[in-house]
Amino acid sequence: MSLETDLRKIGDIDVLWDTDLTSYSTFRLSCKGSLVKVKTIDALKNVLHLLNSGQHHWRVLGWGANQVLRPNESDVLIQLNFKTEESELTQFKSEYKLAASVGLNQLVSLASKFSLKGWEVLTGIPASLGGAIYMNAGTALGEISEIVKDVQLMNSKGEIRTETITAKSFSYRKNNFVKSDEIIVSATLIHRGVDQSIPEKIKQYMDYRKNSQPLATKNCGCVFKNFSTKKQAGRLIDLSGLKGLTVGAVRVSNKHANFMENFGGASSDEFFELTHLINLQMELLWGIEFELEVKAV
């Protein structure tokens, strides 16, 4: 029997097999592949057991907000659609136990409602909680690592472990604890009390993002990691005169130079060619090479 047939026997999942997945990433790059939407912990355990017993390659898609998908994805993509208890999203608590699939936009709304100090760092990040923790997502206001108490992960054998977060658990735009066969399934977030200025801070930062970043276009967020605080990717690309640089249907945004926009039918090949051209100029003009912040296979 085929992998597709075996997957469809598992309960609490939806299977999209060998189909157009272009709409499953915010970048909207042309993509065809297979996606498994998982609704429960037990279903995830069964999916991982099946995939690993057959040595099938897989990876987590999440919201696809910070990923570059290939035209023909050979990996089976996994998207978590777990439920979070309603009380975790409607009540004031000292800490919150949340499913990895909860959206950061929901958490920003919660932060604004209860003035949760520290949670303003999540403002405007288009991601799930699990994806944000995986890459230590952040803004000019801070990083998500500042409010994570612990993380629950499932490995390929279906075993769950808890990672207690320490000062060494994260670094710039990455985690230092998720193993190659593990998936973040939930996490506990804390805050630093109540600050009545939080709702206004959230509003002001959202206004800033709308004015300074191309939020309405098809993009994957910031493409490159900053080389340092003094050598920020967007600023150096801008100073190099590369805003508007185009390869195929991908261009460097004229609004923020660390964003790339898909203005029609673009592919990952065009994206990689454009990042290569940018880094050639970075080496020539500044003697540095940027590392990708976006997740690209």
N, C-alpha and C positions, 0 to 999 in steps of 0.2 A: 504493500500500500504506500501511497505517497505521503509526504510530510503534510501537505495541505489536508488530506483526508484524516490523518491522525489528529491534527490540531482541531479540526472541526468537531471531534468527539469530546473535547474538553469543555466543561460547562463554564459559564460566566466569562466568556471571551467572545470577541467579534473578530473574524478573520477577513482581511482584504488581501486577496491573493493575485499576484502578478498583474497589478493594476496601476493606474495613474495616481501617483502620490504627490504631485506637484503642489497641491493645496495644503499639504501637511507640514510645510515649513514657511516661516514668515518671509523668507527670501524668494519663495515661489520659483525656484530653479526647476527645470524640466526633470522629472524623475518618474521612473517606473519601478515597482518592486512589490514587496509583500509586507503587510503590517498586521500585528496582532494587538488588539485592544484588550487589556486585562482589567477585570472589574474587582477581583478579590485576591487576598493573599494566597489562598489555597489554589486558585486558578494559576497564579504566577508560579507557584511551586511546580505544578503539573506541566506548565509550558516550558520552564527551564529544564526540567527532567527530560522531557521529550527532545528538546533541541540539543542538549548536551549529550544524551545517550547516542544520538545520531551524528554527533560532531558537526552540527550545523552552526555556522557563525551567526551571531546576533548582536544587536546593540540597542540601547534605549534611545528612543526618539524624543520623548517628552513633548513639549509644545513646538519643537522644531524652531525655536526662536534664535538659537545660536549655533545652527548647524548648516553645513553645506552638503546637500544630497547629490549623489551622482545620477547621471541619466539612467543607468541600469544598476539598481542596488542589488548586490548579491547577498548581503546580510539580511536576515529577517529582523525587521524593526519592531520594537516593543513600545507600546504606549500604555501607561498606567492610568486607569480611570477609577481609582478607589474612592469610596465615600468617606467624608470626614463627619464626625458627630456634629449635629447642629449646634450644640452648646459651645463647641470650640470656636464657632464663628459668630456667635451672637452674645456671649457673656464676657464680662470682665473677669480675668483670672490672673494669677501670678505667673503661670506658665501655661503653654498650649501644646497639646499632643496632636500633631497634624499629619495627615496622609501626604505622601510625597507629591501626589497629583494636584493638590490644592493650588490655585493660582495666586501669585503674589498680589494681583490686583484686589483679591478678596481680603488679603491680609492688610493691605494699605487702607482699605475701607474700615477694617476693624481698628486699625491704629488711629485713624482719624476720629472714629466714633468714641473711643475710650481714651484718646490722647496718650497712647503708649509710647513712652520715651525710648528711642533707639530704633523703632520700627520705621522711621522715616527714611532709613537707608534703602528701603525696598521700592521707593517711589518711582513709578514709570518703567520698571523692568518687566518686559513681557515674557514671563517664564513661569514654570511650575516650581514649587518649593524644592523638589528633588533636583531639578536641573540647576537651580540657583545655588544650592549647597554644593553640588558637584564641582561647579566652576568658581565657587566663592564670588558670586555676582555682587556687584556694588555700583555705587554712584559717587558723585562728588561728596555726598553726605556720609559715606562710610561703606562697610562691607557686611554681608549677611552673617559672616563668621562671628561678628560681635554679639549676635543675639541667639546663637545656637547652643543649646545645653548638651544635647546628645542626639545621635542619629542611629536609626535601626536599618540594618542592611540584610538582604537575603543573598546567599551564595548559590552557585549552580546546583548544589545538592538540596536546596530548599531549606537550609539551616539559616536561622536568624540570629544575628549578634547585635549588641549595642555598643556603639563607639561613644565614649565620654569625651567631649571636646576639651582640648587643652590649648595652650598658646602655640603648640607645635602642629596642631591639626590642619591648619590652613596656611597658605602663602598667597602671594598676589595672583588672583584669578585661577586658583587651583586648590584642590584638597590634597591632603597627604595621607589619606587613610582608606579610600575606597579601592578595593582590590579588583583585578581585571575581570573576575567572575562574579562580582557583586553588583546588586542594584539597591539604591536607596529606596526604602519603602515608607518610612515615616521619620519624623523628627520632633524634638521638643524645643520650642522657642521660649525665650524669656524676654523680659523687658526691664527697663531701669526706673520703673515707677510711672507716675502720671505727670505730664507736663502740658499745661493748657495751651502752649504755643505750638504743639505738634500739628494740629489741623492746618494752621496757617503756613507752617513750614512746608507741609506736603503740597498745599495749593501753590505756593510760590515756586517750589521746585518743579512741579508739573508745568507751570507756565514757562519757566526757564527752558525746560526740555522741548516744549512745543516751539519755542522761538529759536532754539539753537540746533535742533536735530530734526532730520527728515522723517518724523514719526508716521507720516501718512503714506510713505512710499514702501515698495517691496524691498526690504533689506534684512540683514541678519544682526543688526546692532553694530557695535564697534568691531571692526575687523582685526585690528592689530592690538597687541598689548603695548602699553607705553614703555619705552626703553628705560625711562626714569622719570621722576617728577619734573625734571627740567627739560627732558626730551620726550615730550608727549607726541604720540603718533599723529593725531589730527593736526596739531600745530606745525610739525615739520613737513607733513605732506602739503599743507596749505602754503607754507613758505617756499616750497619747491615748485609752486605753480602748477600743481597737478590736479586741482579741482576741475571736474568735468572730463578728465581723461577717460576715454571709452575704449572698451574691447567688446566687439559684438553688441550685445544688449545689456552690458554691465558698465556702469560708469561710477567714478568717484563723485560723491554728492557735492553739489555746489553750496550746500547749507552747512555740512560738517564733513571735513576731509577724511575722517576715519570711518565713514559709512560708505558702503557701495550699494547702488540701487539697480535693481532689475527693472528695466523699462519695457520689457516685452520678451517672452520666450527664451530667456538666457539659460545657459548651461554652466555646470561646474568648471568645464574646460575654460570658458571665457573668464570666469572668476579667478582661476589660478593663474591664467596668463596676465591678468591685470595686477594681481598681487606681486607677481614676479617682476613686472615692469616697474612697479613702485619701489620694490626693494633694490632693484638695480640703481635707481636714482638716489635712494637713501645711502647706498654704499658710495656712490660717486660724489654726492654733495656733502654728506655728513659722516661718512665712514662707519655707518652702523647698518644693521639689518634687523627689521622688526620680526617678532614672533607672532604667529597667528593667535588671536584670542578666540576666534570662532572655531568650533570643533569641525575639522575636516579630515576625512579619511583619504 
